[in-house]
Amino acid sequence: MYEIRLHGRGGQGVVTAATLLAEAAVLDGLWSQAIPFFGAERRGAPVVSFTRISDRPIRMHSRVRRPDAVVVLDERLLSLSGVLEGLKEGGVAVVNSSKGPSDLGLPVKCATVDATSIALELDLVVAGWPVVNTAMLGSVARALGVVTIKSIEECIRRRWPGEAGERNARAARLAYERTKLGWEG
């Protein structure tokens, strides 16, 4: 089983990202579950959500405490305690950042993509905030390899038919192509 914890801020689409990731896994022939964690979230407040992916039925339904990967939709959240907490040895952090993976100075394997720039480039903005979730899903497909970019794009198009879906699918594809992997030369 592959477990992923997603960190972001209210309004960035963290819960939707976890759900779309789970749906993409199903399209790829896997079992999955998305688990939102709700508190008193408001726009800009830290939010967390979880996704599990497996080649067998998943019997547990709880928060992910020892993730294989952590996805961070807002680089500033790295300064908060707990974002990398519990990450398994050899685990990966996928971070929305304009910096390269080694520039973040994280003590774990890291991949980065400037999802904010992609969202702005494609006018994926709600109430003045760039919505980076779909771009980050493209980066997840590239960095983790647990789902295909094709399935990510399909789930996005199903969620938002028409032009909005096409722009969001394009964001995922661009992020997939632009992701920098810290473990590749």
N, C-alpha and C positions, 0 to 999 in steps of 0.2 A: 504494500500500500504506500502511496506517495501522498504526503500531507503538506499543505500549503497554508500559510497564514498571511493575510493581506492587511496592510496598514495604510490608512489614508486619512483624509479629513472629510467631514460632512460636506456633501455636495460634489465630491470627486467621483462618486459612483463605485465605491468599494464593494458594497453588497451586490450590486449588479454585476461587477467584475467576477466575484466569486461564483455567482449563479451561471454566468455565461461560460466560465471555465469548466464548470461541472457539465453543462450542456454539450460543450465541445468534446469532452471526454466520452460522453455517451455516443455522439456521432462517430467517434473513433473506435467504437465497439467496446468501451470500458464501462465499469461501474463507477459511480461518483455520487457525491453529495456536497451541497453548499450549506454552510451553517452561518447565518448572520448572527452577530452579537450586538444587541441593541442596548443602549443606555439612554442617557438624556442628550443624545446627539443633536447638534445644531450645526448650521453651516460653518465650516472651519474648525470644528472640534475634532479631536482624534477619534477615528472609527476603526474597528477591526472586524474581519470576517474570515471564514475558513473554507477550504475546499479539500476534500479527500478524493483520490482517484485510485482505482484498483482494477486488477483483471478478474477479481472475484466479488461477489456481493459483500457489501460493507455492513457489518452488524452493529457497530458502535455509532453513537450519535452524541458527540460531546465536542467541546472546544478542543482545538489542536494545541497541545502543550509542548510537543517535541517535533516541530516541523522539519521537513526535508528542505524546504525553501521558505523564504520570507520575501514578500513582494511589497515594496515601499513606494506608494504613489506620491509622496511628498518627502524629498530629501531631508527637510528640516526635522522630520520625525525621528531621524537617526540620533538626534541629541537627547531624546527621551529614553529613560530607562525602560527596558523590557522589549524593545523592538526586535533585537536579535536574541533575546532570552530563549533558551531551550532549543536553539537551532542545533540539529544533529551534527556530529562530526562529519565534515565533508559537505555540509549543507551549503546552499547558495542563497545569496541576497540579490534580488533583482530590483534596482533602484532607478527611479525617475530623477535623472541628474544630467546637467550639461557637462559634468566632469567625466573623465575616464575612470574606469574601475579602480585603478591603483591610486588615483588622486583622492579617493574617499578615505583611504587609510583604514579600511575595515579589517578585522581579524579573521575574515571568512572569504571564501570564493565569492566573487562579485561580478555582476553584469550591470551595465548602465545603458540608459537610452534617454534622450531629451524628449520625453513625452509631452512636456508642456509646450515646447516649440512646435511639435507636430500638431497638437490640438489647436494652437493659435494659427498655424499655417492653413489648417482646414476649417477654420472658424467654428470649432467645437467649443463654444463658450456659452455658459448659462449664468445669467445674473452677474456677468462680469468675471466669472471664474472659468479658467480653462478646464474642460472635463477630459481627464487623461486616462480614464479606465480602459477604453478600447485600445488605445495605443499601448498601454502596459500589457494587455493581453497578447499583443503581437510579440512583445519582448519576452514574455513568459514562454511562448511557443518556441522562440529561438533559443533562449538560454537554458530552459529545462528539458525541452523535447518530450514532455509528457502528453502533449496534445499537438495536433498539426495546425499550421496556420490556416489551411483550407477549412478545417472545422471551426476555427475561431471566426473566420470571415462569414461562414454560413450561419452560425448562431447570431452574429451581429445583424446580418441581413434579415433574419427571421424576426428578431426583436424589433427592429426599426425598418419596416419596408420603405422602399422609395429612396429619395435623395439622402435623407438622414442616415439610413443604413449604409448606403454607398460611401458616404464621407467617413463614417465610423469604421467600416471595413478597410477603407484606404488608410486610415490612421493605424490600424493594426498591421497592415502590410508594410507601411513605411517604417514603423517601429521594429518589425521583424528584420527588415533589411539594415537598419541603422544601429541595432543593438551591438554594443561593444562587450566582448567577453574577456574578463580579466585573466582567464586561463589560456587564452590563445595569444601567440606572439604579436 
